[in-house]
Amino acid sequence: MRRKDREVTDADEIAQIIEKCDVCRLAFCDKDVPYIVPMSFGCEMTAGKLTLYFHCAAQGRKIDIIRNNPNACFEMDISYKIDIGGKPGNCTAEYESIIGNGVVSIIDSADRDGKLKALKLLMKKYAGTEDLQLSEKQIGGVTMLKLPVQEYSAKRHLKRQD
């Protein structure tokens, strides 16, 4: 990271940034063409290891790409704002962000517990509850992705509150 003064390393602060993010942008390489898609996500941090989960359609470009090349990167950000400053041409951006990479897998359709865990993490994030009453048909009918994050970094640049 070039700007070490903006790096966020505290696990609790990183978790707070992730919790505030509404969207995670997941990026792939489709042959020689980049492909990025904004996605709803759930996550867990266990012993310093971050794992992201995504809900998606069972068919389509994203699934085709993952089957050919499961390497992926992600980005999420909050608090983005342009600060024009006192003089024209003296602007900067305020933000908090996380980027990282890993290898995405499609949670196997037979892995009921894995799919349910992923769904519960998404519901915890967006609905504030993990208490799901889902039928076997509902669980069987969803496609879930899992991204065990191999590397990530977090940055923050916010205006000082004096």
C-alpha positions as CSV (number, residue, x, y, z in Angstrom):
1,M,0.0,0.0,0.0
2,R,1.5,3.3,-1.1
3,R,-0.2,5.5,1.5
4,K,0.5,3.7,4.8
5,D,-0.9,6.7,6.7
6,R,-4.3,5.8,5.4
7,E,-4.1,2.0,6.1
8,V,-6.6,0.5,8.5
9,T,-5.3,-2.6,10.3
10,D,-7.4,-2.9,13.4
11,A,-9.8,-5.9,12.9
12,D,-12.7,-4.2,14.7
13,E,-12.4,-1.1,12.5
14,I,-12.3,-3.2,9.4
15,A,-15.4,-5.1,10.5
16,Q,-17.2,-1.8,11.1
17,I,-16.4,-0.7,7.5
18,I,-17.6,-4.0,6.1
19,E,-20.8,-3.8,8.2
20,K,-21.6,-0.4,6.9
21,C,-21.1,-1.4,3.2
22,D,-24.3,-2.1,1.3
23,V,-22.7,-3.5,-1.8
24,C,-19.6,-5.5,-2.6
25,R,-18.2,-5.3,-6.1
26,L,-17.0,-8.6,-7.3
27,A,-14.6,-8.7,-10.3
28,F,-13.5,-11.5,-12.6
29,C,-11.5,-11.9,-15.7
30,D,-13.5,-13.2,-18.7
31,K,-10.8,-14.3,-20.9
32,D,-9.0,-11.0,-21.5
33,V,-11.9,-8.8,-20.5
34,P,-12.5,-7.6,-16.9
35,Y,-16.0,-8.1,-15.6
36,I,-17.3,-6.5,-12.4
37,V,-20.7,-6.8,-10.8
38,P,-22.2,-5.2,-7.7
39,M,-23.6,-7.8,-5.3
40,S,-25.4,-8.2,-2.0
41,F,-23.2,-10.1,0.4
42,G,-22.8,-11.6,3.8
43,C,-19.5,-12.2,5.6
44,E,-17.8,-13.8,8.5
45,M,-14.5,-13.1,10.2
46,T,-13.0,-16.1,12.0
47,A,-9.6,-16.0,13.5
48,G,-8.6,-13.1,11.3
49,K,-9.8,-14.9,8.1
50,L,-12.5,-13.1,6.1
51,T,-15.0,-15.1,4.1
52,L,-17.6,-13.4,1.8
53,Y,-20.8,-15.0,0.6
54,F,-23.0,-13.9,-2.3
55,H,-26.4,-14.9,-3.7
56,C,-26.8,-15.0,-7.5
57,A,-28.6,-16.6,-10.4
58,A,-27.9,-20.2,-11.1
59,Q,-27.0,-19.4,-14.7
60,G,-25.4,-16.5,-16.6
61,R,-22.1,-14.8,-17.4
62,K,-20.9,-14.7,-13.8
63,I,-21.4,-18.5,-13.3
64,D,-19.8,-19.2,-16.7
65,I,-16.7,-17.1,-15.8
66,I,-16.3,-18.7,-12.4
67,R,-16.4,-22.2,-13.9
68,N,-13.6,-21.2,-16.3
69,N,-11.5,-19.0,-13.9
70,P,-12.6,-18.8,-10.2
71,N,-10.0,-16.1,-9.3
72,A,-11.7,-13.0,-8.2
73,C,-11.1,-9.7,-6.5
74,F,-13.5,-7.5,-4.6
75,E,-14.0,-3.9,-3.5
76,M,-16.4,-2.2,-1.1
77,D,-16.5,1.4,0.1
78,I,-18.4,3.8,2.3
79,S,-18.3,7.5,3.2
80,Y,-17.3,8.5,-0.3
81,K,-17.3,12.3,-0.8
82,I,-15.3,14.7,-2.9
83,D,-13.8,17.5,-0.8
84,I,-13.2,20.6,-3.1
85,G,-11.2,22.3,-0.4
86,G,-10.5,26.0,-0.2
87,K,-8.9,26.5,-3.6
88,P,-9.9,25.3,-7.0
89,G,-7.8,22.3,-8.0
90,N,-7.1,21.5,-4.4
91,C,-9.6,18.6,-4.1
92,T,-9.4,15.2,-2.6
93,A,-11.7,12.3,-1.8
94,E,-12.9,11.1,1.5
95,Y,-13.6,7.4,1.8
96,E,-13.2,4.1,3.7
97,S,-12.6,1.1,1.5
98,I,-11.5,-2.5,1.4
99,I,-10.1,-4.4,-1.5
100,G,-9.0,-8.0,-1.7
101,N,-8.9,-11.2,-3.6
102,G,-9.4,-15.0,-3.4
103,V,-10.8,-17.9,-5.3
104,V,-14.6,-18.1,-5.6
105,S,-16.5,-21.3,-5.4
106,I,-20.1,-22.2,-6.1
107,I,-21.6,-23.8,-3.0
108,D,-22.6,-27.2,-4.1
109,S,-26.3,-27.7,-4.5
110,A,-26.2,-30.8,-2.2
111,D,-24.5,-28.7,0.5
112,R,-27.7,-27.7,2.3
113,D,-25.9,-26.6,5.5
114,G,-23.4,-24.5,3.5
115,K,-26.1,-22.7,1.6
116,L,-28.2,-22.1,4.7
117,K,-25.1,-20.7,6.5
118,A,-24.5,-18.3,3.6
119,L,-28.2,-17.3,3.5
120,K,-28.2,-16.6,7.2
121,L,-25.2,-14.4,6.9
122,L,-26.8,-12.4,4.2
123,M,-30.0,-12.0,6.1
124,K,-28.1,-11.0,9.2
125,K,-26.5,-8.2,7.2
126,Y,-29.6,-6.9,5.4
127,A,-32.5,-7.9,7.7
128,G,-30.7,-7.9,11.1
129,T,-31.7,-11.5,11.8
130,E,-30.4,-15.0,11.1
131,D,-33.8,-16.5,12.2
132,L,-34.8,-17.9,8.8
133,Q,-37.8,-20.1,8.2
134,L,-36.9,-21.5,4.8
135,S,-38.3,-24.5,3.1
136,E,-36.1,-27.2,1.6
137,K,-37.3,-26.0,-1.8
138,Q,-36.2,-22.4,-1.1
139,I,-32.8,-23.5,0.1
140,G,-32.4,-25.9,-2.8
141,G,-33.5,-23.2,-5.3
142,V,-30.8,-20.7,-4.5
143,T,-27.2,-20.4,-5.8
144,M,-24.7,-19.2,-3.3
145,L,-21.0,-18.2,-3.9
146,K,-18.2,-18.4,-1.3
147,L,-15.1,-16.3,-1.4
148,P,-12.5,-17.2,1.2
149,V,-10.4,-14.0,1.0
150,Q,-6.7,-14.7,0.6
151,E,-5.5,-11.1,0.9
152,Y,-7.2,-7.8,1.7
153,S,-6.3,-4.3,2.7
154,A,-8.4,-1.4,4.1
155,K,-7.9,2.3,3.8
156,R,-9.5,5.4,5.3
157,H,-9.2,9.1,4.4
158,L,-11.6,11.2,6.3
159,K,-11.6,14.9,7.0
160,R,-10.3,15.6,10.5
161,Q,-12.8,16.7,13.0
162,D,-11.1,19.4,15.0
